[in-house]
C-alpha cells in the first residue's frame, strides 16, 4: 500500500494538505486536510452588541469580506425585523457583485488558468501571455473598485450599517464605476475564446448532488429557499436539518453531507440548477463554453465561474444604470427598535452557499452565532471527486496523479485563507500538466 501526500496544495487561498492512500488497484482513502488554525469568529461575537457583528464577521476573509458584510447585516436585520429600502438592497447587491468579480477573476486567471496552459503560476504564464494577465488584473481591479465605491474601501467596508448606509456613493463615483465596468466586460470578452479552447481534464465521474440558494428572481445570489439538484427544497431557516455537519479528525473543517451523500456548492452548482435563467452575454458565454448540464466533472467549476464573472459584470452595470437613472436618494438608515430574535440568511458567495445565523436577546446582544462557509460545505464533495479522478487515472503514475489531484482541489476554489504558495509537484520550472489550447 502506498500514499500520495501533498504537504501544501498550491495556488489556493490558504494552507491545505492532501493524502491519498492507494491499494494495489484502487484508491482506498482520500483525506483533504484544511489545517489552518481555528478562527473562532462565532465565539468572538457572543455577548457583543448587534451593531458590532458585521464588522467582526466580515474579517473572516479579505477576498469575500463584502459577502460576509452583506450577509451579516441581513441576518441581524432579519433577527430584529428591520426592512431596509430598495436603494440599500441595490447598493448591497452592487458590493456583492464587486466581490464576485474580484474573486472569480483572481481564481480563473491567477490560480486555475496556469494549470490548463501548463505553467507553475501566473508569473511564469505572464511571460508568454502578458495581455491575458494584464486584462485579468484590470478586471480584478474593477471588482475592487466596486467595493471601494459602495463600502468605502476595497477590503472590510466601513459604509454599510444596520438599516442602510452611513455614507452613500456620489453620482460621479457611480458614473465612473459604470464606465470601468464596461471596460472590464470588454476585457473578458477578449479572453473568452481562449477559455473556450481549454481542454478540461476528464475522468469517469458520477452524478453530483448540487446545492444552491434558489434566486428570488431570475439568476442571482439571494433568496429564501435552498434547492438541491434532486428537486428537494428547504427554507434557509431549516439549514440544520437540510444537511448534516460532522467533525473529522484529519481536518479543522467540518464535513457536510445530506443523508450521508456529499454535495457540491459554488458556480457549477448554480449553473446546473439555475443557468437556464441567465440572459444577455452571460447566457451567450454559457453556450460558448459548453458546460455539461447535468455535470459529472467538478473541474468544470472553473468555466462556470467565467460565466458568473460575465453575469456579475452585467448585473453590476445594470444596478449602476438604475441608480444613475433614478438618482441616489439621500437617506438615513431606517429606524428600528432593538428586540430579541433569530435571523438566518443564506447567500451565494463566489465559492458557494454562505450561512449566517445570529440570535439576539432583549438588549440586542448575541446569544448564539453560526457561520458556515462554502469551503466547509465542499470538503466531502472534493474528497469524493478526488477519489473518482484517481480511479480513472490510476495507471498514469504518481506525478500525473499529483497534478490531477491539485487541479481538482483548485477547481473548488477553496478559501482556506490567503495563500502565496506555488508548489511544483514535479520540481520543474513548469508543471508537467501540459493541456493543449484548441483552435
Secondary structure, DSSP 8 states (H G I E B T S, - for coil): -EEEEESS-SSSBS--EEEEEE-SSSEEEEEEE--S----HHHHHTTSBHHHHHHHHGGG-STTHHHHHHHHHHHHHHHTT----HHHHHHHHHHHHHHHHHHHHIIIIIIIHHHHHT-SSHHHHHHH-HHHHHHHHHHHHHHHHHHHHHHSSSSS-SSEETTEESS---HHHHHHHHHHHHHHHHHHHHHHHHHHTB-----------BEEEE-SSSS-SB-SEEEETTS-EEEGGGHHHHSEEE--TT-SS-EEEETTEE-B-SHHHHHHHHGGG--HHHHHHHHHHT--SS---GGGHHHHHHHHHHHHHHHHHHHHHHHHHH--------------EEEEEEEEETTEEEEEEEEE-TTSBEEEEEEE-HHHHHHHHHHHHHHHHHHHTGGG-HHHHHHHHHHHHHHTT-BSS-------TTSSSS-S----B--
